[in-house]
């Protein structure tokens, strides 16, 4: 399916505003609208999370009477349940929204373990939320697509939501934009420095995506194992609270949260909670490349944000921003001496090795090894 024709269908449906979170299944679509190649759509907003995109869609309808389009990976369904059921549903305010949902973990298709369960229940969730839908793939014809958009338009006119569930490989491949940053420090080099700084009894919780994959490799390379690491392979944005939960029960051990800027942004309220209830054995490190790199590199909705200032205002007693390996090494030594809640924003470049591996163990095996480490 040609992405140009798909976006034209969106425009013909009366859609002017698109909001959402980038997804690898939708990377052709995300790249096309981010660069607004056809100049048809007025507004594109990369939000903090999928629920925020639903909020924008509600605002769009209240202001203009037009439905908006919200795009996401199917994992984002969890973030939209409340605004759909408590606000947008026909039995409440009746706000029409068109959803584009990338289907990770589709039954029968090999995928990462964190996508399997959500993939299995995706269609059931839409039905439970009373959202009508159609599923498309690379065999969907233009006539079928036209019919789907007609069906969607009719549904939207009745103040309901409609979802187009998009399978992997639906859109024809085209050259994607290469996103770059001004930073020189490679994220993997920063992670290597952190791993070398860690002590044998330190614990580390890493966020989803390439950060966990790079940490997994560096731990094995430098320390010979990764028993000290809990890999938060799914649930983007929740690593910091998992780390906090561990730290408040393991006060004699230092707990490090290795986070990403997109993940911090997705559930930023955690900063306020942690800052107001500080733990001296927690170190929160945000590897900030200003992008959703694991799903294509599109800039986050808050690229350039000063996370250090937010952490400081939230109550973190020690904050620091670094952009070189030497600065990071110096600050890590300072953090070790201080022994208090700390937040470090590490400015890193976009990019990773092509041969970056994935964890060989299952999430269950990772969990068990991590818990055994603490016994």
Buried (B, 14 or more C-beta within 10 A) or exposed (E): BEBBEBBBBBEEBBBBBBBBBBBBBBBBBBBBBBEBBEEBBEEBBBBBBBBBBBBBBBBBBEEEEBBBBBBBBBBBBBBBBEBBBEBBBEEEEBBBBBBBBBBBBBEEBEBBBBBBEBBEBBBEBBEEBEBBBBBBBEEBEEEEBEEBBEBBBEBBEEBBBBBBBBBBBBBEEEEBBEBEBEBEBBBBBBBBBBBEBBEEEBBBBBBBBBBBBBBBBBBBEEBEEBBBBBBBBBBBBBBBBBBBEBBEEBEEBBBBBBBBBBBBBBBBEBBBBBBEEBBEBBBBBBBBBBBBBBBBBBBBBBBEBBBBEBBBEBBBBBBBBBBBBEBBBEBBEEBEEEEBBBBBBBBBBBBBEEEEEEBEBEBEEBEEBBEEBEE
